[in-house]
Amino acid sequence: MTEASELVVIGKITSVYGIKGWVKIHSYTQPMENLMGYKSCYLDQGDQWEPIDFEAAKRHGKGLIALIDGVNDREQARGYCQRDIAIPVSEMPVLTQGDFYWHQLDGLKVFTTNEEGDEQLLGEVKQMMETGANDVLVVKKCQGSIDKRERLIPWIPDQVIKTVDIEAGLMRVDWDAEF
């Protein structure tokens, strides 16, 4: 068993594939095949995380399919569906300066500056969405925020996203509080 705080979710087993125990996997990694390159994978068991090994995996259509070690029929594979796959944070590749993993942005306080030059707390990052053109921050109210609105703020570094300070738990954006 591993603590959830030591893990980051990188995919989800979505459904069964075929009759020999294969499952479909939705990968959150870029490129999607990177999900299968990690040494230690863990499966969400509800209140705990347990190790999982994949005997085989391959790209299939627009997704991935995998055979879980020790699983050899459709009904057995069905018990793994709709569960998250995670890896230890320590196995994540080190990023270059100015790049961030989505999980690092979750919970950051988001500040903007109004026309008078006063700093305003818009809320807290609760989620990231992939939209095609650019990623989008979902910012929701938190204690001290200026209102109760949910805001969708595009992830456009240098233009909208001005600074990100993971250690301080905040980011500064150029965003009109009325949006």
N, C-alpha and C positions, 0 to 999 in steps of 0.2 A: 504494500500500500504506500502511496505517495501523497503528500499534502497538496491540495489544490493551489496554494500560493506559490508552489515551486514549478507549476506547469502552465503552459500556454496552449490553448486549443488551436489546432491547425487543420481540422477537418471533421467530417461527420459521416458515419455509415448511414446511408439513406434507405436502402432497400436490398432485397435479395436479387441475385442475377443467376438465372439458370437453375438446374436441379442438383448440382454437385457441390453446393456450399459456398459459392462465390457471392460477394456483396458489392453493391455500388457505393462509391465513396465520393462525396463532394469535398474537394480540397480547397482550403483557403490560402494555400501557398502559391507563389509565383516563381517559376511555372508550376503547374499543378502536380507534376511528377515528383517534385521535391519532397512531397509528403512521405514518399516511400524511401527516402534516403536517410532517415534518422535512425539511430541505433536503438533508442528506447522509446517505444510508444505506449501510451496508457489509454484505457477505455473507461469512460464515465459509467460507474455502476450505481448512480443515484447519490449516495452519501459518501462514496469513496472512489478512488481511481485504482485500477488494477492493470498490471502489464498485459500487453497483447502483442503477439507476433504474427506477421504475415508470411505465409509460405510462398506466395507468389502475388505479383501485382502487375498490371499493365494498363496502358491507356486504351479506352474503348469509346469510340464516338467522341463526344464532347466531355467525357469524364474519365474516371478511373474505375477499374474493378479489381478486387483482391480476394485471395483465398486465405482465410484465417487459419493459422496453424491448428490442427486437430479438428477442424470443422469439415465435414464431408457430405452434408446433405442440406437441402433447402430449409427444412424445418428447424434444424439446429442453427443455421445462419440467420433465420428470422429473429432469433433472440438477441442478436447484436444490432438490429436496426434502430435508427433514431437515437444513436448514442454518439457523443462527441469523442474525438481522438485528440490526445494532447501529447506534448513532449516536454521534457524538462527545459526551463528557460535557459539553463546553462548550455544547451545544445544549439541554441539559436546562433546563426552567424553574426559576427560583429558587423555593424553598419558603419558607413562613413559618416563624417560630421554632417549634421543637418538632415540625416535620414532617420526615420522612426518606424517602429512597428506599431500597428494599430493598438495593440494591448497597452503600449506605453502611453498613449494619448487618453485612454479611458480614465475618466475621473479628473482630468485637468480642469481647473477653473479658467474660464475664457473672459478676457477683459478687452474692452474697446475704449476709445476716447471720444467724448462728445465734442460738439463745436466750440464749447467754452474751454476745452482742454482738460476736463475732469475725467478721470478714469471711472468706468462703469463695469460692474460685473454682470455679464450677460447670462451666465449659468455655468454648467458643468458638462463636459463631453460625456455622453452616455453611449454613443454608438458611432460607427463609421459605416458609410454606404458607398458601394462602388456603383457609379452611374454611367461609366463609359468615357465621358469627356474628362472628368476629374472626380476624385473621391470627395465625399461630403461629410462634414462633421454634423452629428445630431447633438445639439446643445439644449439641455433642459434646465429648468429652474433648480436652484439650490439655495441654501441658506445665504442670505445677503444679496441675491440677484435682484436686478432692478424691477422685474415683473415675473409673471408665471408663464410666459410664452415659451414655446419650443421654437428653436431656430435651426435652419439648415444652412450651414456656412460652407462654401466650397473650399476645398484644400488646394489653394493656389499660393505656394510659397512666394514670398517677397511682395506679392500684390495684395492678397487678403491676409495671409498668415504672416505676421511680422516677426514674432519670436516665439520659441517654444523652450520652456525651462522645465525639464522633467524633474529635477531635484527640488525645485521650488513648487512644483505642482500647478504650473500655470502656463497660459499662452496669451499672447497679445495679438489682436486682429484689427484690421481696418474694416470695420463693418458697422453700418448704420443700425442703431438699436431699434429703429422702427421696422426693420425687415424681419 
